[in-house]
Structures are given as structure tokens and as C-alpha cells.
Amino acid sequence: MGDRFLGPEAALWTETVPEHRVMAKVLPRLTAFAECAWSSAERNYGDYQRRKSLLRGAGYFEEF
């Protein structure tokens, strides 16, 4: 069955999230999702933190 998977998926059920908060809920969590989905099995939390700080410096985590 594994040969049928095309890739990972991240979902947000918006029944309890107001529309104006959706991006603020999704974007910060996408970094962790991407790290788990596309990194090798030998994940390095320090490397993840470094990449996350670069995104923060670029304004990625600004409030929406």
C-alpha cells in the first residue's frame, strides 16, 4: 500500500478557528511539519532551530 502514497499532508479543521486566525495557526506549524515530512530519519533539532530562526528573521512568523 505504501506505493500509493504521493506525499505528506497537513490538515487544519477550521470549525473551531475563526477565519482571520487560520494563517496564524497554520504557518508556524508548517516548519515542524516540513521537518518531519521531508527530513531524513536522522533529524537534528539544532539544525531545525537554526533554520527556524532564519525564517523568523525573514519575517515568516509575523502576526497575520
mmJSON file of the N, C-alpha and C atoms, coordinates in Angstrom:
{"data_MODEL":{"atom_site":{
"group_PDB":["ATOM","ATOM","ATOM","ATOM","ATOM","ATOM","ATOM","ATOM","ATOM","ATOM","ATOM","ATOM","ATOM","ATOM","ATOM","ATOM","ATOM","ATOM","ATOM","ATOM","ATOM","ATOM","ATOM","ATOM","ATOM","ATOM","ATOM","ATOM","ATOM","ATOM","ATOM","ATOM","ATOM","ATOM","ATOM","ATOM","ATOM","ATOM","ATOM","ATOM","ATOM","ATOM","ATOM","ATOM","ATOM","ATOM","ATOM","ATOM","ATOM","ATOM","ATOM","ATOM","ATOM","ATOM","ATOM","ATOM","ATOM","ATOM","ATOM","ATOM","ATOM","ATOM","ATOM","ATOM","ATOM","ATOM","ATOM","ATOM","ATOM","ATOM","ATOM","ATOM","ATOM","ATOM","ATOM","ATOM","ATOM","ATOM","ATOM","ATOM","ATOM","ATOM","ATOM","ATOM","ATOM","ATOM","ATOM","ATOM","ATOM","ATOM","ATOM","ATOM","ATOM","ATOM","ATOM","ATOM","ATOM","ATOM","ATOM","ATOM","ATOM","ATOM","ATOM","ATOM","ATOM","ATOM","ATOM","ATOM","ATOM","ATOM","ATOM","ATOM","ATOM","ATOM","ATOM","ATOM","ATOM","ATOM","ATOM","ATOM","ATOM","ATOM","ATOM","ATOM","ATOM","ATOM","ATOM","ATOM","ATOM","ATOM","ATOM","ATOM","ATOM","ATOM","ATOM","ATOM","ATOM","ATOM","ATOM","ATOM","ATOM","ATOM","ATOM","ATOM","ATOM","ATOM","ATOM","ATOM","ATOM","ATOM","ATOM","ATOM","ATOM","ATOM","ATOM","ATOM","ATOM","ATOM","ATOM","ATOM","ATOM","ATOM","ATOM","ATOM","ATOM","ATOM","ATOM","ATOM","ATOM","ATOM","ATOM","ATOM","ATOM","ATOM","ATOM","ATOM","ATOM","ATOM","ATOM","ATOM","ATOM","ATOM","ATOM","ATOM","ATOM","ATOM","ATOM","ATOM","ATOM","ATOM","ATOM","ATOM"],
"id":[1,2,3,4,5,6,7,8,9,10,11,12,13,14,15,16,17,18,19,20,21,22,23,24,25,26,27,28,29,30,31,32,33,34,35,36,37,38,39,40,41,42,43,44,45,46,47,48,49,50,51,52,53,54,55,56,57,58,59,60,61,62,63,64,65,66,67,68,69,70,71,72,73,74,75,76,77,78,79,80,81,82,83,84,85,86,87,88,89,90,91,92,93,94,95,96,97,98,99,100,101,102,103,104,105,106,107,108,109,110,111,112,113,114,115,116,117,118,119,120,121,122,123,124,125,126,127,128,129,130,131,132,133,134,135,136,137,138,139,140,141,142,143,144,145,146,147,148,149,150,151,152,153,154,155,156,157,158,159,160,161,162,163,164,165,166,167,168,169,170,171,172,173,174,175,176,177,178,179,180,181,182,183,184,185,186,187,188,189,190,191,192],
"type_symbol":["N","C","C","N","C","C","N","C","C","N","C","C","N","C","C","N","C","C","N","C","C","N","C","C","N","C","C","N","C","C","N","C","C","N","C","C","N","C","C","N","C","C","N","C","C","N","C","C","N","C","C","N","C","C","N","C","C","N","C","C","N","C","C","N","C","C","N","C","C","N","C","C","N","C","C","N","C","C","N","C","C","N","C","C","N","C","C","N","C","C","N","C","C","N","C","C","N","C","C","N","C","C","N","C","C","N","C","C","N","C","C","N","C","C","N","C","C","N","C","C","N","C","C","N","C","C","N","C","C","N","C","C","N","C","C","N","C","C","N","C","C","N","C","C","N","C","C","N","C","C","N","C","C","N","C","C","N","C","C","N","C","C","N","C","C","N","C","C","N","C","C","N","C","C","N","C","C","N","C","C","N","C","C","N","C","C","N","C","C","N","C","C"],
"label_atom_id":["N","CA","C","N","CA","C","N","CA","C","N","CA","C","N","CA","C","N","CA","C","N","CA","C","N","CA","C","N","CA","C","N","CA","C","N","CA","C","N","CA","C","N","CA","C","N","CA","C","N","CA","C","N","CA","C","N","CA","C","N","CA","C","N","CA","C","N","CA","C","N","CA","C","N","CA","C","N","CA","C","N","CA","C","N","CA","C","N","CA","C","N","CA","C","N","CA","C","N","CA","C","N","CA","C","N","CA","C","N","CA","C","N","CA","C","N","CA","C","N","CA","C","N","CA","C","N","CA","C","N","CA","C","N","CA","C","N","CA","C","N","CA","C","N","CA","C","N","CA","C","N","CA","C","N","CA","C","N","CA","C","N","CA","C","N","CA","C","N","CA","C","N","CA","C","N","CA","C","N","CA","C","N","CA","C","N","CA","C","N","CA","C","N","CA","C","N","CA","C","N","CA","C","N","CA","C","N","CA","C","N","CA","C","N","CA","C","N","CA","C","N","CA","C"],
"label_alt_id":[null,null,null,null,null,null,null,null,null,null,null,null,null,null,null,null,null,null,null,null,null,null,null,null,null,null,null,null,null,null,null,null,null,null,null,null,null,null,null,null,null,null,null,null,null,null,null,null,null,null,null,null,null,null,null,null,null,null,null,null,null,null,null,null,null,null,null,null,null,null,null,null,null,null,null,null,null,null,null,null,null,null,null,null,null,null,null,null,null,null,null,null,null,null,null,null,null,null,null,null,null,null,null,null,null,null,null,null,null,null,null,null,null,null,null,null,null,null,null,null,null,null,null,null,null,null,null,null,null,null,null,null,null,null,null,null,null,null,null,null,null,null,null,null,null,null,null,null,null,null,null,null,null,null,null,null,null,null,null,null,null,null,null,null,null,null,null,null,null,null,null,null,null,null,null,null,null,null,null,null,null,null,null,null,null,null,null,null,null,null,null,null],
"label_comp_id":["MET","MET","MET","GLY","GLY","GLY","ASP","ASP","ASP","ARG","ARG","ARG","PHE","PHE","PHE","LEU","LEU","LEU","GLY","GLY","GLY","PRO","PRO","PRO","GLU","GLU","GLU","ALA","ALA","ALA","ALA","ALA","ALA","LEU","LEU","LEU","TRP","TRP","TRP","THR","THR","THR","GLU","GLU","GLU","THR","THR","THR","VAL","VAL","VAL","PRO","PRO","PRO","GLU","GLU","GLU","HIS","HIS","HIS","ARG","ARG","ARG","VAL","VAL","VAL","MET","MET","MET","ALA","ALA","ALA","LYS","LYS","LYS","VAL","VAL","VAL","LEU","LEU","LEU","PRO","PRO","PRO","ARG","ARG","ARG","LEU","LEU","LEU","THR","THR","THR","ALA","ALA","ALA","PHE","PHE","PHE","ALA","ALA","ALA","GLU","GLU","GLU","CYS","CYS","CYS","ALA","ALA","ALA","TRP","TRP","TRP","SER","SER","SER","SER","SER","SER","ALA","ALA","ALA","GLU","GLU","GLU","ARG","ARG","ARG","ASN","ASN","ASN","TYR","TYR","TYR","GLY","GLY","GLY","ASP","ASP","ASP","TYR","TYR","TYR","GLN","GLN","GLN","ARG","ARG","ARG","ARG","ARG","ARG","LYS","LYS","LYS","SER","SER","SER","LEU","LEU","LEU","LEU","LEU","LEU","ARG","ARG","ARG","GLY","GLY","GLY","ALA","ALA","ALA","GLY","GLY","GLY","TYR","TYR","TYR","PHE","PHE","PHE","GLU","GLU","GLU","GLU","GLU","GLU","PHE","PHE","PHE"],
"label_asym_id":["A","A","A","A","A","A","A","A","A","A","A","A","A","A","A","A","A","A","A","A","A","A","A","A","A","A","A","A","A","A","A","A","A","A","A","A","A","A","A","A","A","A","A","A","A","A","A","A","A","A","A","A","A","A","A","A","A","A","A","A","A","A","A","A","A","A","A","A","A","A","A","A","A","A","A","A","A","A","A","A","A","A","A","A","A","A","A","A","A","A","A","A","A","A","A","A","A","A","A","A","A","A","A","A","A","A","A","A","A","A","A","A","A","A","A","A","A","A","A","A","A","A","A","A","A","A","A","A","A","A","A","A","A","A","A","A","A","A","A","A","A","A","A","A","A","A","A","A","A","A","A","A","A","A","A","A","A","A","A","A","A","A","A","A","A","A","A","A","A","A","A","A","A","A","A","A","A","A","A","A","A","A","A","A","A","A","A","A","A","A","A","A"],
"label_entity_id":["1","1","1","1","1","1","1","1","1","1","1","1","1","1","1","1","1","1","1","1","1","1","1","1","1","1","1","1","1","1","1","1","1","1","1","1","1","1","1","1","1","1","1","1","1","1","1","1","1","1","1","1","1","1","1","1","1","1","1","1","1","1","1","1","1","1","1","1","1","1","1","1","1","1","1","1","1","1","1","1","1","1","1","1","1","1","1","1","1","1","1","1","1","1","1","1","1","1","1","1","1","1","1","1","1","1","1","1","1","1","1","1","1","1","1","1","1","1","1","1","1","1","1","1","1","1","1","1","1","1","1","1","1","1","1","1","1","1","1","1","1","1","1","1","1","1","1","1","1","1","1","1","1","1","1","1","1","1","1","1","1","1","1","1","1","1","1","1","1","1","1","1","1","1","1","1","1","1","1","1","1","1","1","1","1","1","1","1","1","1","1","1"],
"label_seq_id":[1,1,1,2,2,2,3,3,3,4,4,4,5,5,5,6,6,6,7,7,7,8,8,8,9,9,9,10,10,10,11,11,11,12,12,12,13,13,13,14,14,14,15,15,15,16,16,16,17,17,17,18,18,18,19,19,19,20,20,20,21,21,21,22,22,22,23,23,23,24,24,24,25,25,25,26,26,26,27,27,27,28,28,28,29,29,29,30,30,30,31,31,31,32,32,32,33,33,33,34,34,34,35,35,35,36,36,36,37,37,37,38,38,38,39,39,39,40,40,40,41,41,41,42,42,42,43,43,43,44,44,44,45,45,45,46,46,46,47,47,47,48,48,48,49,49,49,50,50,50,51,51,51,52,52,52,53,53,53,54,54,54,55,55,55,56,56,56,57,57,57,58,58,58,59,59,59,60,60,60,61,61,61,62,62,62,63,63,63,64,64,64],
"pdbx_PDB_ins_code":[null,null,null,null,null,null,null,null,null,null,null,null,null,null,null,null,null,null,null,null,null,null,null,null,null,null,null,null,null,null,null,null,null,null,null,null,null,null,null,null,null,null,null,null,null,null,null,null,null,null,null,null,null,null,null,null,null,null,null,null,null,null,null,null,null,null,null,null,null,null,null,null,null,null,null,null,null,null,null,null,null,null,null,null,null,null,null,null,null,null,null,null,null,null,null,null,null,null,null,null,null,null,null,null,null,null,null,null,null,null,null,null,null,null,null,null,null,null,null,null,null,null,null,null,null,null,null,null,null,null,null,null,null,null,null,null,null,null,null,null,null,null,null,null,null,null,null,null,null,null,null,null,null,null,null,null,null,null,null,null,null,null,null,null,null,null,null,null,null,null,null,null,null,null,null,null,null,null,null,null,null,null,null,null,null,null,null,null,null,null,null,null],
"Cartn_x":[0.813,0.0,0.858,2.08,2.948,3.265,3.156,3.446,2.344,1.248,0.13,0.216,1.107,1.22,2.022,1.488,2.182,3.009,2.607,3.341,2.571,3.169,2.543,1.436,0.623,-0.46,-0.596,-0.807,-1.074,-2.477,-3.28,-4.67,-4.956,-5.898,-6.394,-7.919,-8.554,-10.008,-10.43,-11.133,-11.414,-12.739,-13.366,-14.627,-14.446,-13.277,-13.047,-12.06,-11.652,-10.693,-11.367,-11.435,-12.015,-11.186,-11.838,-11.165,-9.949,-10.04,-8.925,-7.716,-7.837,-6.732,-6.127,-6.669,-6.213,-4.723,-4.291,-2.879,-1.965,-2.384,-1.576,-1.455,-2.438,-2.389,-1.551,-1.642,-1.011,0.483,0.836,2.203,3.285,3.161,4.23,4.392,3.33,3.385,3.921,3.89,4.369,5.864,6.624,8.06,8.29,7.595,7.744,7.207,6.101,5.55,6.539,7.076,8.032,9.272,9.721,10.898,10.648,9.502,9.172,8.902,8.269,7.86,9.016,9.952,10.965,12.393,12.611,13.966,14.28,15.546,15.951,15.57,15.683,15.33,16.249,17.441,18.382,18.156,17.028,16.7,17.589,17.939,18.775,18.009,17.581,16.771,17.523,18.822,19.617,19.589,19.682,19.603,18.219,17.189,15.826,15.683,16.182,16.098,16.835,17.982,18.744,17.931,17.351,16.54,15.312,14.712,13.536,13.898,15.062,15.472,15.718,16.205,16.369,15.02,14.027,12.679,12.105,12.325,11.843,12.49,13.792,14.479,13.965,13.428,12.875,11.419,10.871,9.509,8.439,8.857,7.91,6.888,7.246,6.357,5.645,5.585,4.868,3.389,2.739,1.309,0.491,-0.534,-1.397,-2.685],
"Cartn_y":[-1.199,0.0,1.265,1.207,2.372,2.971,2.171,2.692,3.606,3.716,4.578,5.982,6.192,7.498,8.447,9.628,10.632,11.573,11.784,12.691,12.976,13.752,14.06,15.106,15.206,16.185,16.761,18.041,18.711,19.303,19.042,19.496,20.42,21.3,22.148,22.135,21.658,21.671,23.029,23.779,25.174,25.389,24.334,24.507,25.333,25.254,25.968,27.125,27.422,28.505,29.59,30.82,31.908,32.139,32.521,32.684,33.607,34.678,35.622,35.049,33.89,33.275,32.063,31.671,30.458,30.538,31.596,31.706,31.728,32.387,32.433,31.053,30.202,28.838,27.925,28.098,27.175,27.452,28.681,28.963,28.58,28.902,28.5,26.984,26.253,24.794,24.116,24.808,24.201,23.905,24.669,24.379,23.022,22.742,21.446,20.318,20.553,19.543,19.212,20.232,20.02,19.295,19.638,18.976,17.481,17.116,15.692,14.998,15.697,15.08,14.859,15.792,15.726,15.575,15.569,15.361,13.876,13.596,12.204,11.707,10.447,9.855,10.364,10.792,11.323,12.821,13.183,14.602,15.215,16.46,17.175,18.414,18.414,19.517,20.845,20.827,22.058,22.664,21.833,22.324,22.907,22.236,22.741,24.112,24.255,25.536,26.63,26.283,27.261,27.712,26.76,27.12,27.922,27.552,28.277,29.719,29.93,31.299,32.131,31.501,32.219,32.653,31.784,32.146,33.271,33.193,34.252,35.585,35.579,36.8,37.371,36.503,36.957,37.397,37.357,37.818,36.756,35.513,34.436,34.268,34.574,34.356,35.632,36.617,37.837,37.531,38.251,38.049,38.448,37.686,37.946,38.576],
"Cartn_z":[0.0,0.0,0.0,0.51,0.567,-0.79,-1.856,-3.183,-3.708,-2.99,-3.404,-2.807,-1.869,-1.22,-2.097,-2.308,-3.112,-2.256,-1.02,-0.156,1.112,1.978,3.266,3.129,4.155,4.172,5.579,5.649,6.925,6.842,7.832,7.812,8.993,8.786,9.865,9.764,10.797,10.837,11.375,10.565,10.879,11.603,12.052,12.772,14.04,14.644,15.899,15.754,14.515,14.279,13.452,13.968,13.167,11.902,10.839,9.548,9.63,10.401,10.471,11.222,11.868,12.607,11.898,10.746,10.075,9.734,9.094,8.704,9.924,10.982,12.197,12.832,12.634,13.166,12.283,10.975,10.036,9.836,9.536,9.111,10.123,11.393,12.31,12.416,12.246,12.38,11.127,10.001,8.767,8.807,9.554,9.641,10.287,11.371,12.04,11.16,10.489,9.585,8.474,7.846,6.76,7.258,8.438,9.012,9.156,9.661,9.848,8.517,7.601,6.343,5.38,5.332,4.284,4.783,6.05,6.556,6.616,6.69,6.837,8.227,8.435,9.727,10.842,10.493,11.487,11.657,12.202,12.387,13.459,13.231,14.173,14.629,15.877,16.39,16.339,16.563,16.478,15.089,14.062,12.682,12.396,12.889,12.718,13.379,14.593,15.301,14.533,13.94,13.152,11.938,11.219,10.049,10.455,11.566,12.05,12.409,13.016,13.361,12.101,11.031,9.766,9.207,9.303,8.857,9.706,11.001,11.902,11.528,11.236,10.848,9.543,8.694,7.409,7.538,8.758,8.97,8.778,8.677,8.435,9.55,10.772,11.892,12.357,11.48,11.84,12.026,12.89,13.154,11.94,11.648,10.489,10.929],
"occupancy":[1.0,1.0,1.0,1.0,1.0,1.0,1.0,1.0,1.0,1.0,1.0,1.0,1.0,1.0,1.0,1.0,1.0,1.0,1.0,1.0,1.0,1.0,1.0,1.0,1.0,1.0,1.0,1.0,1.0,1.0,1.0,1.0,1.0,1.0,1.0,1.0,1.0,1.0,1.0,1.0,1.0,1.0,1.0,1.0,1.0,1.0,1.0,1.0,1.0,1.0,1.0,1.0,1.0,1.0,1.0,1.0,1.0,1.0,1.0,1.0,1.0,1.0,1.0,1.0,1.0,1.0,1.0,1.0,1.0,1.0,1.0,1.0,1.0,1.0,1.0,1.0,1.0,1.0,1.0,1.0,1.0,1.0,1.0,1.0,1.0,1.0,1.0,1.0,1.0,1.0,1.0,1.0,1.0,1.0,1.0,1.0,1.0,1.0,1.0,1.0,1.0,1.0,1.0,1.0,1.0,1.0,1.0,1.0,1.0,1.0,1.0,1.0,1.0,1.0,1.0,1.0,1.0,1.0,1.0,1.0,1.0,1.0,1.0,1.0,1.0,1.0,1.0,1.0,1.0,1.0,1.0,1.0,1.0,1.0,1.0,1.0,1.0,1.0,1.0,1.0,1.0,1.0,1.0,1.0,1.0,1.0,1.0,1.0,1.0,1.0,1.0,1.0,1.0,1.0,1.0,1.0,1.0,1.0,1.0,1.0,1.0,1.0,1.0,1.0,1.0,1.0,1.0,1.0,1.0,1.0,1.0,1.0,1.0,1.0,1.0,1.0,1.0,1.0,1.0,1.0,1.0,1.0,1.0,1.0,1.0,1.0,1.0,1.0,1.0,1.0,1.0,1.0],
"B_iso_or_equiv":[0.0,0.0,0.0,0.0,0.0,0.0,0.0,0.0,0.0,0.0,0.0,0.0,0.0,0.0,0.0,0.0,0.0,0.0,0.0,0.0,0.0,0.0,0.0,0.0,0.0,0.0,0.0,0.0,0.0,0.0,0.0,0.0,0.0,0.0,0.0,0.0,0.0,0.0,0.0,0.0,0.0,0.0,0.0,0.0,0.0,0.0,0.0,0.0,0.0,0.0,0.0,0.0,0.0,0.0,0.0,0.0,0.0,0.0,0.0,0.0,0.0,0.0,0.0,0.0,0.0,0.0,0.0,0.0,0.0,0.0,0.0,0.0,0.0,0.0,0.0,0.0,0.0,0.0,0.0,0.0,0.0,0.0,0.0,0.0,0.0,0.0,0.0,0.0,0.0,0.0,0.0,0.0,0.0,0.0,0.0,0.0,0.0,0.0,0.0,0.0,0.0,0.0,0.0,0.0,0.0,0.0,0.0,0.0,0.0,0.0,0.0,0.0,0.0,0.0,0.0,0.0,0.0,0.0,0.0,0.0,0.0,0.0,0.0,0.0,0.0,0.0,0.0,0.0,0.0,0.0,0.0,0.0,0.0,0.0,0.0,0.0,0.0,0.0,0.0,0.0,0.0,0.0,0.0,0.0,0.0,0.0,0.0,0.0,0.0,0.0,0.0,0.0,0.0,0.0,0.0,0.0,0.0,0.0,0.0,0.0,0.0,0.0,0.0,0.0,0.0,0.0,0.0,0.0,0.0,0.0,0.0,0.0,0.0,0.0,0.0,0.0,0.0,0.0,0.0,0.0,0.0,0.0,0.0,0.0,0.0,0.0,0.0,0.0,0.0,0.0,0.0,0.0],
"pdbx_formal_charge":[null,null,null,null,null,null,null,null,null,null,null,null,null,null,null,null,null,null,null,null,null,null,null,null,null,null,null,null,null,null,null,null,null,null,null,null,null,null,null,null,null,null,null,null,null,null,null,null,null,null,null,null,null,null,null,null,null,null,null,null,null,null,null,null,null,null,null,null,null,null,null,null,null,null,null,null,null,null,null,null,null,null,null,null,null,null,null,null,null,null,null,null,null,null,null,null,null,null,null,null,null,null,null,null,null,null,null,null,null,null,null,null,null,null,null,null,null,null,null,null,null,null,null,null,null,null,null,null,null,null,null,null,null,null,null,null,null,null,null,null,null,null,null,null,null,null,null,null,null,null,null,null,null,null,null,null,null,null,null,null,null,null,null,null,null,null,null,null,null,null,null,null,null,null,null,null,null,null,null,null,null,null,null,null,null,null,null,null,null,null,null,null],
"auth_seq_id":[1,1,1,2,2,2,3,3,3,4,4,4,5,5,5,6,6,6,7,7,7,8,8,8,9,9,9,10,10,10,11,11,11,12,12,12,13,13,13,14,14,14,15,15,15,16,16,16,17,17,17,18,18,18,19,19,19,20,20,20,21,21,21,22,22,22,23,23,23,24,24,24,25,25,25,26,26,26,27,27,27,28,28,28,29,29,29,30,30,30,31,31,31,32,32,32,33,33,33,34,34,34,35,35,35,36,36,36,37,37,37,38,38,38,39,39,39,40,40,40,41,41,41,42,42,42,43,43,43,44,44,44,45,45,45,46,46,46,47,47,47,48,48,48,49,49,49,50,50,50,51,51,51,52,52,52,53,53,53,54,54,54,55,55,55,56,56,56,57,57,57,58,58,58,59,59,59,60,60,60,61,61,61,62,62,62,63,63,63,64,64,64],
"auth_comp_id":["MET","MET","MET","GLY","GLY","GLY","ASP","ASP","ASP","ARG","ARG","ARG","PHE","PHE","PHE","LEU","LEU","LEU","GLY","GLY","GLY","PRO","PRO","PRO","GLU","GLU","GLU","ALA","ALA","ALA","ALA","ALA","ALA","LEU","LEU","LEU","TRP","TRP","TRP","THR","THR","THR","GLU","GLU","GLU","THR","THR","THR","VAL","VAL","VAL","PRO","PRO","PRO","GLU","GLU","GLU","HIS","HIS","HIS","ARG","ARG","ARG","VAL","VAL","VAL","MET","MET","MET","ALA","ALA","ALA","LYS","LYS","LYS","VAL","VAL","VAL","LEU","LEU","LEU","PRO","PRO","PRO","ARG","ARG","ARG","LEU","LEU","LEU","THR","THR","THR","ALA","ALA","ALA","PHE","PHE","PHE","ALA","ALA","ALA","GLU","GLU","GLU","CYS","CYS","CYS","ALA","ALA","ALA","TRP","TRP","TRP","SER","SER","SER","SER","SER","SER","ALA","ALA","ALA","GLU","GLU","GLU","ARG","ARG","ARG","ASN","ASN","ASN","TYR","TYR","TYR","GLY","GLY","GLY","ASP","ASP","ASP","TYR","TYR","TYR","GLN","GLN","GLN","ARG","ARG","ARG","ARG","ARG","ARG","LYS","LYS","LYS","SER","SER","SER","LEU","LEU","LEU","LEU","LEU","LEU","ARG","ARG","ARG","GLY","GLY","GLY","ALA","ALA","ALA","GLY","GLY","GLY","TYR","TYR","TYR","PHE","PHE","PHE","GLU","GLU","GLU","GLU","GLU","GLU","PHE","PHE","PHE"],
"auth_asym_id":["A","A","A","A","A","A","A","A","A","A","A","A","A","A","A","A","A","A","A","A","A","A","A","A","A","A","A","A","A","A","A","A","A","A","A","A","A","A","A","A","A","A","A","A","A","A","A","A","A","A","A","A","A","A","A","A","A","A","A","A","A","A","A","A","A","A","A","A","A","A","A","A","A","A","A","A","A","A","A","A","A","A","A","A","A","A","A","A","A","A","A","A","A","A","A","A","A","A","A","A","A","A","A","A","A","A","A","A","A","A","A","A","A","A","A","A","A","A","A","A","A","A","A","A","A","A","A","A","A","A","A","A","A","A","A","A","A","A","A","A","A","A","A","A","A","A","A","A","A","A","A","A","A","A","A","A","A","A","A","A","A","A","A","A","A","A","A","A","A","A","A","A","A","A","A","A","A","A","A","A","A","A","A","A","A","A","A","A","A","A","A","A"],
"auth_atom_id":["N","CA","C","N","CA","C","N","CA","C","N","CA","C","N","CA","C","N","CA","C","N","CA","C","N","CA","C","N","CA","C","N","CA","C","N","CA","C","N","CA","C","N","CA","C","N","CA","C","N","CA","C","N","CA","C","N","CA","C","N","CA","C","N","CA","C","N","CA","C","N","CA","C","N","CA","C","N","CA","C","N","CA","C","N","CA","C","N","CA","C","N","CA","C","N","CA","C","N","CA","C","N","CA","C","N","CA","C","N","CA","C","N","CA","C","N","CA","C","N","CA","C","N","CA","C","N","CA","C","N","CA","C","N","CA","C","N","CA","C","N","CA","C","N","CA","C","N","CA","C","N","CA","C","N","CA","C","N","CA","C","N","CA","C","N","CA","C","N","CA","C","N","CA","C","N","CA","C","N","CA","C","N","CA","C","N","CA","C","N","CA","C","N","CA","C","N","CA","C","N","CA","C","N","CA","C","N","CA","C","N","CA","C","N","CA","C","N","CA","C","N","CA","C"],
"pdbx_PDB_model_num":[1,1,1,1,1,1,1,1,1,1,1,1,1,1,1,1,1,1,1,1,1,1,1,1,1,1,1,1,1,1,1,1,1,1,1,1,1,1,1,1,1,1,1,1,1,1,1,1,1,1,1,1,1,1,1,1,1,1,1,1,1,1,1,1,1,1,1,1,1,1,1,1,1,1,1,1,1,1,1,1,1,1,1,1,1,1,1,1,1,1,1,1,1,1,1,1,1,1,1,1,1,1,1,1,1,1,1,1,1,1,1,1,1,1,1,1,1,1,1,1,1,1,1,1,1,1,1,1,1,1,1,1,1,1,1,1,1,1,1,1,1,1,1,1,1,1,1,1,1,1,1,1,1,1,1,1,1,1,1,1,1,1,1,1,1,1,1,1,1,1,1,1,1,1,1,1,1,1,1,1,1,1,1,1,1,1,1,1,1,1,1,1]
}}}
